[in-house]
Amino acid sequence: MITTPRLKLRRAQAGDLDDLHRILSNPDAMRYWDTLPHVDKAQTKAFLDATIHAPPDQSDDFMLEHQGRVIGKAGCWRIPEIGIILHPDYWGKGLASEALSAAILHVFDTLPVESLTADVDPRNTASLTLLNRFGFVETGRAEKTVLLGNEWCDSVYLELRRPS
């Protein structure tokens, strides 16, 4: 577990289902995610189970707990790709920055990766701005990388090199 001034970053637990479903079923939270909003708890349970049982040599992901409630997740679902999702009720409060800062430090302190990567929808200016503040640099772009429903989404690829 990692503790920041306002958050606990901890491993996923079966009891996270309701809070996680609240996030993953929210259309605003999922706008730039790689899947459509979850339509039922069974879909979220499958996602949660995969998170809980992900091999530690392939995944280093955390639930974000704020005041006793899971409000998002951050970390590497697939090492070395880092990502974050936060329920919209908690946007604009600096919590994404706080969580990502802790996750980045943790990855570089504990994993033998030379860099972290991110794949961001170019319309997601908030995520791009956040990642740029941490020093991520654009390494490429691609069109029509993800089909969500009837909408093709593009990708901006970013990288953060391990500090020397």
C-alpha positions in Angstrom: 0.0 0.0 0.0 1.1 3.5 -0.8 -0.2 6.5 1.2 -0.3 10.1 0.0 -1.7 13.1 1.9 -5.2 12.3 0.7 -5.2 8.8 -0.9 -4.4 5.2 -0.2 -3.1 3.3 -3.3 -3.8 -0.3 -2.6 -4.3 -3.6 -4.4 -7.8 -4.4 -5.6 -10.1 -6.5 -3.4 -13.4 -8.3 -4.0 -15.2 -5.7 -1.8 -14.3 -3.0 -4.4 -17.0 -4.1 -6.8 -19.7 -1.5 -6.0 -17.3 1.5 -6.0 -15.5 0.3 -9.1 -18.8 -0.3 -10.9 -19.8 3.3 -10.0 -16.7 4.5 -11.9 -16.7 2.0 -14.8 -20.4 2.5 -15.6 -20.1 6.3 -15.7 -20.1 7.6 -19.3 -18.0 10.7 -18.4 -15.3 8.6 -16.6 -15.2 6.1 -19.5 -15.3 8.7 -22.3 -11.6 8.1 -23.2 -11.2 4.6 -21.8 -10.6 1.6 -24.1 -14.1 0.1 -23.5 -17.6 1.4 -23.4 -19.2 2.1 -19.9 -20.0 -1.1 -18.1 -23.7 -2.0 -18.4 -23.9 -4.4 -15.4 -22.0 -5.5 -12.4 -21.0 -8.8 -13.9 -18.9 -6.9 -16.4 -17.2 -4.9 -13.6 -16.7 -8.1 -11.6 -14.9 -9.7 -14.5 -12.7 -6.6 -14.7 -12.1 -6.6 -11.0 -11.3 -10.4 -10.9 -8.8 -9.9 -13.7 -7.2 -7.0 -11.8 -7.0 -9.0 -8.6 -5.5 -12.1 -10.3 -3.1 -10.3 -12.7 0.4 -11.7 -12.5 2.7 -9.3 -10.6 5.4 -9.6 -13.3 2.9 -8.2 -15.8 0.7 -5.8 -13.8 1.3 -3.2 -11.0 -2.1 -1.5 -10.5 -3.7 0.2 -7.6 -7.2 1.1 -6.4 -7.4 4.8 -5.3 -9.1 5.0 -1.9 -10.2 8.5 -0.7 -12.0 8.8 2.6 -12.8 5.1 2.7 -14.2 4.8 -0.8 -12.6 3.7 -4.1 -12.7 6.6 -6.5 -10.5 5.3 -9.2 -7.4 3.3 -10.2 -3.9 4.1 -11.3 -0.8 2.2 -12.2 0.3 -0.3 -14.8 -2.4 -2.7 -15.9 0.2 -3.9 -18.4 3.8 -3.0 -17.5 5.2 -0.6 -18.6 2.0 1.2 -19.7 0.6 3.5 -17.1 -2.9 4.8 -16.8 -5.4 6.4 -14.5 -9.2 6.6 -14.2 -11.0 8.7 -11.7 -14.7 9.2 -11.0 -15.8 12.6 -12.3 -16.9 13.7 -8.8 -13.2 13.9 -7.9 -11.9 15.7 -11.0 -10.3 19.0 -10.7 -9.1 18.5 -7.1 -5.5 17.4 -7.8 -6.1 13.8 -6.9 -5.1 12.4 -10.3 -1.8 14.2 -10.0 -1.3 13.0 -6.4 -2.1 9.4 -7.4 0.0 9.4 -10.6 3.0 10.9 -8.8 2.9 8.1 -6.3 2.4 5.4 -8.9 5.3 6.6 -11.1 7.6 6.8 -8.1 6.6 3.3 -7.1 7.1 1.8 -10.5 10.6 3.3 -11.0 11.5 2.3 -7.4 10.4 -1.3 -7.7 10.4 -2.4 -11.3 13.3 -2.8 -13.7 11.7 -0.7 -16.5 13.7 1.9 -18.4 10.5 3.9 -19.2 6.8 4.2 -18.7 4.4 4.5 -21.7 0.9 5.9 -22.1 -1.7 5.6 -24.8 -4.1 8.6 -24.7 -7.0 9.7 -26.9 -5.9 13.0 -28.4 -9.2 14.6 -27.3 -8.4 13.9 -23.7 -6.6 17.1 -23.0 -6.8 16.7 -19.2 -4.8 13.5 -19.3 -2.3 14.8 -21.9 -1.7 17.9 -19.7 -1.3 15.8 -16.6 1.2 13.4 -18.3 3.1 16.3 -19.8 3.5 17.8 -16.3 5.3 14.6 -15.2 7.7 14.8 -18.2 6.0 12.4 -20.6 6.9 13.2 -24.2 5.0 12.3 -27.3 6.6 9.5 -29.3 3.9 9.0 -32.0 0.3 9.1 -33.1 -2.0 6.6 -34.8 -5.5 6.9 -36.2 -8.4 4.5 -35.6 -6.7 2.4 -32.9 -9.8 1.6 -30.8 -13.4 1.0 -31.9 -15.8 2.0 -29.1 -19.4 1.2 -30.2 -19.6 2.9 -33.6 -16.8 5.4 -33.0 -13.2 5.1 -34.0 -10.7 6.7 -31.5 -7.2 7.7 -32.2 -4.1 7.4 -30.0 -1.2 9.6 -28.8 1.7 7.6 -27.5 3.8 9.0 -24.7 6.9 8.0 -22.8 8.6 8.9 -19.6 12.2 7.7 -19.3 13.5 6.5 -15.9 15.2 9.4 -14.1 19.0 9.1 -14.1 
